[in-house]
Amino acid sequence: MVIRRLPETTANRIAAGEVVERPAAVVKELVENALDAGARQIRVSLEQGGIGRVLVEDDGSGMGPEDLALSVERHATSKLPEEAMLFAIGTLGFRGEALPSIGAVARLSITSRPREGEAHRITVEGGRVSAVAPASGAPGTRVEVNDLFFATPARRKFLRTPRGEGEAAMDALRRLALAWPEVGFEANLDGRAVLSLAPTTREGRIRDLLGEEFAAAALPISGGAPGVLELSGLAGGPAFTRATAMEQHLVVNRRPVRDPLLRAALRVAYREVMAPGRHPVAAIFLDLPASEVDVNVHPMKTELRFRDAAGVRGAVISALRRALGHGVGEVAGPAGPTLGYAGPARLSFTAPPTRPAYGSGGFAEAPLPLAFAPPAPAAPMQAAPVPAEHPLGRALAQVLETYILAEAPDGALILVDQHAAHERLTHERLAEEMRAGAVRSQPLLLPAVVEMPGAAALAEAAPELAQLGLELEGFGPGAVIVRALPALLGAPDPAPLLRDLAEELTESGEGTALALRLDAAIARLACHGSIRAGRRLTPAEMDALLRAMERTPRAATCSHGRPTYLRLGAAEFARLFGRS
């Protein structure tokens, strides 16, 4: 094994792999260059999802012939006037790698004209650079990329379908558009207009991209301190959720990111007000001095390193919790301070009507204050023994309109999450009907038209979804028409269900086995067809749910792997009270 220098073209193609992994990366890099050049109108056109052609045109400052020649040389950039600026980056691009990387693996053509000057063109094919030549063109820059990865055909095998690549590229463009609302954006996909955004305010751009429904339901976010860390944006309430984190838009110093620290801060802020497995929708903007954040830790610059990571995380969590009305602190209850969420120090408790309240002939329906001391019973209560054949026992009460409290045959307490439990029951029923080839569907009285970003993915998966009793078809660009739903689900609103299904199918990808894709779809259907937290159940309904759980396979966990019930026996109580 002799060490040798790689040929320059080989080294450039290897380096290109860090920057150009798919058409979406090409779109991101070229649009970032346009924004750094001061563009106020950007047009993007894609063919074959960007695999065949990517065209980005802008009205920015443009380049003269000398700068045009340097722009395709590796590590040549106008965005780092001195080395010290490397630790205080104020632009989107700065490495000088995007254009030479693209030219190393594709056919690249750049035509540029300064506002005061003539237009010139340069081309790069598989790393071979042409001379700069005079051309015609409007002020600004026009970059055309054809036959992506023609120089490295093995890389093309790892790309998704043109539809999947096109959706990823549009997602990258939307995230940049959200961060730069004062810039107009247009996009065409195979000759079809898919995006048209006029310059607007930040709030207007959020409404354009995340929808009127989100804008109407969202909570304003603010926090930090001027000049140190300024935080703003909108976040959905606990009921406005998605199946994945795809609709979490995080922008730091005008840069869209997918930073793990910020995503973790969102999870923590929503943890106790949102069902596990669900994800909030949010558009959050952080502005801080460039010297306080390092954007040079990831080739795609989508992850960051903050100088004061704990401070940033705490500011995001605090701002979100303030907006949600759930700031953590000491709450003075009737019997003294207790740690908990700010709000009424009361516990809602609903007892079954078959069990009389202590010392009365009525039922304990009213909210009971914490540290509540019930009067001594007039006479011992007589309760029938719990049958041994019912391991989940007999329902005693519904707690917080979310959990079922039951007594097991051995006296242990069982706490059941009613939504998680019913989700598993619905999941297994749907799976059983699918295996039998007899999923019952319920036609809608009037077919429903649902507009959504992932409509193409659903329309493509229509034959698979029909096996689950969900009948739909494409209805023009960006919409589907729903004709029937699985009968087991009752009559849920089809729009949230379809959004979740589209995200699930997009996340699983075209290459995923059919069985796994269908099981993921069943999990989403089951979630939407299940008893929700907050619904009051009768004693008969609670007992029926417990009996169904005892008969159902995998009933100990929901479709997403969360536990459906907890068991507290003598040993657990002794440990909780320090008696063990």
C-alpha positions in Angstrom: 0.0 0.0 0.0 2.0 3.0 -1.3 0.8 6.5 -0.5 0.2 8.6 -3.6 -1.4 11.9 -4.5 -4.9 11.5 -6.0 -5.5 13.1 -9.4 -7.1 16.6 -9.0 -10.3 15.5 -10.7 -10.7 12.5 -8.4 -10.0 14.7 -5.3 -12.5 17.3 -6.4 -15.2 14.6 -7.0 -14.6 13.2 -3.5 -14.8 16.6 -2.0 -17.9 17.3 -4.0 -19.7 14.5 -2.2 -19.6 16.5 1.0 -21.4 19.4 -0.5 -23.5 18.0 -3.4 -25.3 14.9 -2.2 -28.6 15.4 -4.2 -30.4 18.0 -6.2 -31.8 19.7 -3.1 -28.2 20.5 -2.0 -27.5 22.1 -5.4 -30.7 24.2 -5.1 -29.7 25.2 -1.5 -26.2 26.2 -2.4 -27.2 28.2 -5.5 -30.0 30.0 -3.8 -27.8 30.9 -0.9 -25.3 32.4 -3.3 -28.1 34.5 -4.8 -29.2 35.7 -1.4 -25.6 36.6 -0.4 -25.4 38.6 -3.7 -28.3 40.8 -2.6 -31.0 39.3 -4.9 -34.6 40.5 -4.4 -36.2 38.0 -6.9 -35.1 34.4 -7.3 -36.5 31.9 -9.9 -35.8 28.2 -9.7 -36.7 25.6 -12.4 -36.2 21.9 -12.0 -36.5 19.0 -14.5 -36.7 15.4 -13.4 -36.6 16.6 -9.8 -33.3 18.4 -10.5 -31.5 15.3 -11.7 -31.9 16.4 -15.3 -31.6 20.1 -14.8 -31.5 22.8 -12.2 -31.8 26.5 -13.2 -31.4 29.3 -10.7 -31.8 32.9 -11.8 -31.4 36.0 -9.6 -31.3 39.8 -9.9 -28.4 40.2 -7.5 -25.1 42.1 -7.9 -23.7 39.8 -10.6 -20.0 39.1 -11.4 -17.4 40.5 -13.8 -15.2 38.3 -16.0 -12.4 38.1 -13.4 -14.7 37.1 -10.5 -16.5 34.7 -12.8 -13.3 32.8 -13.5 -12.4 32.7 -9.8 -15.9 31.5 -8.7 -15.3 28.0 -10.1 -11.9 27.6 -8.4 -12.0 25.7 -5.1 -11.7 27.7 -1.9 -12.1 31.0 -3.8 -14.7 33.3 -2.1 -15.7 36.9 -1.8 -17.3 36.2 1.6 -14.2 36.0 3.8 -12.3 39.2 3.5 -9.9 38.2 6.2 -9.2 35.0 8.2 -10.5 36.4 11.4 -14.0 36.5 9.8 -14.0 32.7 9.8 -15.2 32.8 13.4 -17.8 35.5 12.8 -19.6 34.3 9.6 -22.2 36.8 8.5 -23.1 35.2 5.1 -24.9 32.0 4.1 -22.0 30.6 2.0 -18.4 31.2 2.7 -16.3 28.2 1.9 -16.0 28.7 -1.9 -16.8 25.0 -2.5 -20.3 25.0 -4.0 -19.7 25.9 -7.6 -16.5 23.9 -8.2 -18.1 20.9 -6.4 -21.1 21.1 -8.7 -18.9 21.5 -11.7 -16.9 18.4 -10.7 -19.9 16.1 -11.0 -22.2 17.8 -13.5 -22.4 20.2 -16.5 -22.4 23.7 -15.1 -23.0 26.9 -16.9 -22.8 30.4 -15.3 -23.9 33.6 -17.0 -23.4 36.7 -14.9 -23.7 40.5 -15.4 -22.9 43.2 -12.9 -25.4 46.0 -12.6 -22.8 48.3 -14.3 -21.1 46.1 -16.9 -21.4 43.4 -19.6 -22.5 39.7 -19.3 -20.0 36.8 -19.5 -20.3 33.1 -19.3 -18.2 30.2 -18.1 -18.8 26.4 -18.2 -17.5 23.5 -16.3 -18.1 19.9 -17.3 -16.9 17.1 -15.0 -14.2 19.4 -13.6 -13.0 20.8 -17.0 -13.3 24.6 -17.0 -13.8 26.6 -20.1 -12.5 30.1 -20.8 -14.7 33.1 -19.8 -16.6 34.3 -22.9 -18.8 37.3 -23.6 -22.6 36.6 -23.5 -25.9 38.2 -23.3 -28.0 38.4 -20.1 -29.8 40.7 -17.7 -28.1 42.1 -14.6 -27.7 39.3 -12.0 -26.6 35.7 -12.3 -28.0 32.7 -14.2 -26.7 29.2 -13.1 -27.7 26.1 -15.0 -26.8 22.6 -13.9 -27.4 19.7 -16.3 -27.0 15.9 -15.9 -26.2 15.9 -12.2 -23.6 13.1 -11.3 -23.0 12.3 -15.0 -19.3 12.3 -14.1 -19.9 10.0 -11.1 -22.7 7.7 -12.3 -22.5 5.4 -9.2 -23.8 8.3 -7.2 -27.0 8.5 -9.3 -28.0 5.0 -8.1 -28.4 6.4 -4.6 -30.9 9.1 -5.6 -34.6 8.8 -5.0 -37.2 9.0 -7.7 -37.5 12.4 -9.6 -40.7 13.1 -7.5 -38.9 12.5 -4.2 -35.9 14.5 -5.2 -38.1 17.3 -6.5 -40.0 17.5 -3.2 -36.7 17.6 -1.2 -35.5 20.4 -3.4 -38.7 22.3 -2.9 -38.5 21.8 0.9 -35.0 23.3 0.9 -36.3 26.3 -1.1 -39.3 26.9 1.2 -37.0 26.9 4.2 -34.8 29.5 2.7 -37.9 31.5 1.6 -39.1 31.5 5.2 -35.8 32.9 6.4 -35.8 35.7 3.7 -39.4 37.0 3.5 -38.3 40.3 1.8 -37.2 38.3 -1.2 -39.6 37.0 -3.9 -39.3 33.4 -4.9 -40.7 31.5 -7.9 -40.3 27.8 -8.6 -41.2 25.5 -11.5 -41.1 21.7 -11.5 -41.1 20.1 -15.0 -42.8 23.2 -16.4 -45.4 23.4 -13.7 -45.5 26.4 -11.3 -45.3 25.1 -7.7 -44.2 28.2 -5.8 -44.9 31.9 -6.2 -44.0 34.1 -3.2 -44.1 37.9 -3.3 -41.9 39.9 -1.0 -43.7 40.2 2.4 -43.2 40.4 6.1 -42.0 37.5 8.3 -45.6 36.9 9.5 -46.9 37.0 5.9 -44.3 34.5 4.8 -45.2 32.1 7.6 -48.8 32.3 6.6 -47.8 31.7 2.9 -45.7 28.6 3.7 -47.3 27.0 6.8 -50.9 27.9 6.0 -53.7 30.0 7.3 -54.8 27.3 9.7 -51.4 27.4 11.5 -51.2 31.1 11.4 -54.6 31.4 13.1 -53.8 28.9 15.8 -50.2 29.7 16.4 -48.8 31.4 19.6 -46.3 34.3 19.3 -42.9 33.5 20.7 -40.5 36.1 22.0 -37.5 36.1 24.4 -33.8 36.8 24.9 -32.2 40.2 25.2 -31.4 42.8 22.4 -27.9 42.4 21.1 -27.3 39.2 23.0 -29.9 36.7 21.8 -33.2 37.7 20.2 -35.9 35.1 19.8 -39.1 35.4 17.9 -41.6 33.4 15.8 -44.8 31.4 16.0 -45.4 28.0 17.5 -48.5 25.8 17.4 -50.4 24.9 20.5 -50.4 21.4 22.0 -53.3 20.3 19.8 -51.6 21.4 16.6 -49.2 18.5 16.0 -47.7 16.4 13.2 -46.5 12.8 13.0 -42.9 13.9 12.3 -40.7 17.0 12.9 -40.7 18.0 9.3 -42.7 21.1 10.0 -40.3 22.5 12.6 -38.6 25.5 10.9 -35.6 26.8 12.8 -33.7 29.8 11.5 -30.5 31.2 13.1 -29.1 34.5 11.8 -31.2 34.1 8.6 -29.8 30.5 8.1 -32.3 27.5 8.0 -30.9 24.8 10.3 -31.8 21.3 11.6 -29.8 21.7 14.7 -30.1 18.9 17.3 -29.8 21.3 20.3 -32.7 23.4 19.1 -34.9 20.5 18.2 -34.2 19.0 21.7 -35.3 22.3 23.2 -38.6 22.1 21.4 -39.2 18.5 22.6 -38.5 19.5 26.2 -40.7 22.6 26.0 -43.7 20.5 24.7 -42.9 17.3 26.6 -45.6 17.6 29.3 -48.3 19.2 27.2 -48.2 17.0 24.0 -48.8 13.3 23.5 -45.6 11.3 23.1 -44.9 10.5 19.4 -46.3 13.8 18.2 -44.3 16.8 17.1 -45.1 20.5 17.3 -45.3 22.8 14.3 -43.1 25.9 14.8 -41.3 28.7 13.0 -38.6 30.0 15.3 -36.1 32.7 14.5 -32.9 33.3 16.6 -30.6 36.3 16.1 -27.3 36.6 17.9 -23.9 38.0 17.3 -22.1 36.1 14.6 -19.1 35.5 17.0 -21.4 33.6 19.3 -22.2 30.8 16.9 -20.0 28.5 14.8 -21.6 27.6 11.5 -18.5 25.7 10.2 -19.1 22.4 11.9 -21.1 20.7 9.1 -20.4 20.6 5.4 -24.0 21.5 4.6 -24.0 24.1 7.4 -27.3 22.8 8.8 -25.9 22.2 12.3 -24.3 24.8 14.6 -22.2 25.1 17.7 -23.2 27.8 20.1 -20.7 29.5 22.4 -23.3 29.4 25.2 -25.3 26.3 24.3 -27.0 26.0 27.7 -28.1 29.7 27.5 -29.6 29.3 24.0 -31.3 26.1 25.0 -32.7 27.6 28.1 -33.9 30.7 26.3 -35.8 28.7 23.7 -37.5 26.4 26.3 -38.4 29.4 28.5 -39.9 31.4 25.6 -41.9 28.4 24.4 -43.2 27.6 27.9 -44.2 31.2 28.4 -46.2 31.1 25.2 -47.8 27.8 26.1 -48.7 29.1 29.6 -46.8 26.4 31.4 -43.8 27.9 33.0 -42.4 25.6 35.7 -42.1 27.1 39.2 -43.4 26.8 42.8 -47.2 26.9 43.0 -48.8 27.7 46.3 -51.5 25.2 46.9 -54.0 25.1 49.7 -51.6 23.2 51.9 -48.4 25.0 51.0 -46.0 25.2 48.1 -45.6 22.3 45.6 -43.5 22.0 42.6 -45.5 22.0 39.4 -46.9 24.1 36.5 -48.3 27.5 37.1 -52.1 27.3 37.1 -55.0 26.3 39.3 -53.7 23.8 42.0 -56.6 21.4 41.5 -56.9 17.9 40.3 -59.9 16.8 38.2 -61.2 13.4 39.3 -64.2 11.5 37.9 -65.4 8.5 39.9 -67.7 5.9 38.3 -71.4 6.3 39.4 -71.4 2.8 40.7 -68.9 3.8 43.5 -70.5 6.3 46.0 -68.2 9.1 47.3 -67.1 8.8 50.9 -69.7 10.0 53.5 -72.4 10.8 51.0 -75.0 9.2 48.9 -73.9 11.0 45.8 -70.9 10.8 43.4 -67.5 12.6 43.5 -67.8 14.6 40.3 -66.5 18.0 41.5 -62.8 18.9 41.2 -60.9 18.0 44.4 -58.2 20.5 45.7 -54.7 19.1 46.4 -54.1 18.1 50.0 -57.8 17.3 50.1 -58.8 15.3 53.2 -62.0 13.4 52.7 -64.2 12.8 55.7 -64.2 9.4 57.3 -66.8 7.0 55.7 -70.0 6.4 57.6 -69.6 2.7 57.1 -67.0 0.4 55.5 -67.4 0.2 51.7 -68.2 -3.3 50.4 -66.7 -4.0 47.0 -67.0 -7.3 45.0 -63.7 -9.1 44.5 -62.0 -8.5 41.2 -62.2 -11.7 39.0 -58.8 -13.4 38.6 -59.4 -13.8 34.9 -59.2 -10.1 34.4 -55.5 -9.1 35.0 -56.2 -5.5 34.3 -58.9 -5.5 36.9 -61.9 -3.2 37.5 -62.1 0.4 36.6 -62.2 2.7 39.6 -62.1 6.2 38.0 -60.9 8.3 35.1 -58.1 10.7 36.0 -57.4 13.9 34.2 -59.9 12.7 31.5 -56.9 10.8 30.0 -56.1 7.8 32.3 -58.1 5.0 33.6 -57.4 4.0 37.2 -58.2 0.3 37.9 -57.7 -2.2 40.7 -56.0 -5.5 39.8 -57.1 -8.9 41.3 -54.1 -8.8 43.7 -54.9 -5.2 44.9 -52.3 -3.5 42.7 -53.3 -0.3 40.9 -53.3 -0.1 37.1 -53.1 3.2 35.3 -54.1 3.0 31.6 -53.5 5.6 28.9 -56.9 5.5 27.2 -55.6 6.9 23.8 -52.5 4.7 23.6 -54.5 1.6 24.6 -57.3 2.2 22.1 -54.7 3.0 19.4 -53.3 -0.5 19.8 -56.7 -2.1 19.6 -57.5 -0.2 16.4 -54.1 -1.1 15.0 -54.6 -4.8 15.5 -58.2 -4.8 14.2 -57.0 -3.0 11.0 -54.0 -5.4 10.6 -56.3 -8.4 11.1 -58.8 -7.1 8.5 -56.0 -6.4 6.0 -54.5 -9.9 6.5 -58.0 -11.3 5.8 -58.3 -9.1 2.7 -61.5 -7.6 4.1 -60.8 -4.1 5.4 -64.2 -2.5 5.5 -64.4 1.1 4.1 -67.1 3.7 4.7 -67.9 5.9 1.6 -68.1 9.6 2.4 -71.5 11.2 1.8 -69.6 13.9 -0.1 -66.1 13.3 -1.3 -63.6 15.6 0.5 -60.9 17.6 -1.4 -57.8 18.1 0.8 -55.0 20.4 -0.3 -51.6 19.6 1.1 -47.8 19.6 0.3 -47.5 15.8 0.2 -50.5 15.2 -2.1 -48.3 13.6 -4.8 -46.9 11.0 -2.4 -50.5 10.0 -1.3 -51.7 9.8 -4.9 -48.8 7.6 -5.8 -49.5 5.3 -2.8 -53.3 5.1 -3.6 -53.3 1.4 -4.5 -51.5 0.5 -1.2 -53.9 2.7 0.8 -56.9 1.1 -0.9 -55.9 -2.1 0.9 -56.6 -0.3 4.1 -60.0 1.0 3.2 -58.8 4.5 2.3 -59.9 5.4 -1.2 -58.4 8.5 -2.7 -56.9 9.9 -5.9 -55.0 12.9 -7.1 -57.0 16.0 -7.7 -54.8 18.4 -9.6 -51.5 19.7 -8.3 -51.2 19.7 -4.5 -54.5 18.1 -3.7 -56.3 14.7 -3.3 -59.9 13.8 -3.3 -61.0 11.3 -0.6 -64.0 9.0 -1.4 -63.9 6.6 1.6 -62.2 6.0 4.9 -61.7 2.7 6.9 -65.0 2.0 8.7 -63.1 1.3 12.0 -62.1 4.9 12.3 -65.6 6.3 12.5 -65.7 9.8 10.9 -62.5 11.7 11.6 -61.5 14.9 9.8 -59.6 13.5 6.8 -57.1 16.5 6.5 -55.0 15.8 9.6 -55.0 12.1 8.9 -53.8 12.6 5.3 -51.1 15.0 6.3 -49.7 12.5 8.8 -49.9 9.7 6.2 -48.1 11.7 3.6 -45.3 12.5 6.1 -45.1 8.8 7.1 -44.8 7.7 3.5 -42.2 10.4 2.7 -40.1 9.4 5.7 -40.3 5.7 4.9 -39.2 6.3 1.2 -40.0 4.5 -2.0 -37.5 1.7 -1.4 -39.1 0.5 1.8 -40.8 -2.9 1.7 -44.6 -2.8 1.1 -45.3 -4.6 4.4 -43.4 -2.0 6.4 -45.1 0.9 4.5 -48.5 -0.5 5.1 -47.7 -1.1 8.8 -46.6 2.5 9.2 -49.8 3.6 7.5 -51.9 1.4 9.8 -50.2 3.0 12.8 -51.2 6.5 11.6 -54.8 5.4 10.8 -55.1 3.8 14.3 -53.8 7.0 16.0 -56.5 9.1 14.3 -59.3 6.5 14.9 -58.6 6.2 18.7 -60.2 7.7 21.8 -58.5 11.0 22.4 -57.1 12.3 25.7 -59.7 14.6 27.2 -62.7 12.5 26.4 -64.8 11.4 29.4 -65.6 7.8 29.5 -68.4 6.0 31.3 -67.6 3.1 33.7 -68.9 0.6 31.1 -66.6 2.1 28.4 -63.6 1.9 30.7 -64.2 -1.7 31.7 -64.9 -2.6 28.0 -61.5 -1.1 27.1 -59.7 -3.1 29.8 -61.4 -6.3 28.6 -60.4 -5.6 25.0 -56.8 -5.0 26.0 -56.7 -8.4 27.7 -57.7 -10.1 24.5 -55.4 -8.1 22.1 -51.9 -9.1 21.1 -49.1 -6.5 21.9 -51.6 -4.6 24.1 -48.8 -3.5 26.5 -47.6 -0.9 24.0 -49.2 1.4 21.5 -48.4 1.5 17.8 -45.4 3.7 18.5 -43.9 1.6 21.2 -45.1 3.6 24.2 -46.5 1.7 27.2 -50.3 1.6 27.4 -50.5 1.0 31.1 -48.4 1.1 34.3 -48.8 -1.3 37.3 -48.1 -0.2 40.9 -48.0 -3.0 43.4 -47.0 -3.2 47.0 -43.3 -3.1 46.2 -43.6 0.0 43.9 -45.6 1.8 46.6 -43.1 0.9 49.3 -40.2 2.2 47.1 -42.1 5.5 46.3 -42.7 6.2 50.0 -39.2 5.1 51.1 -40.4 2.1 53.0 -38.3 -0.5 51.1 
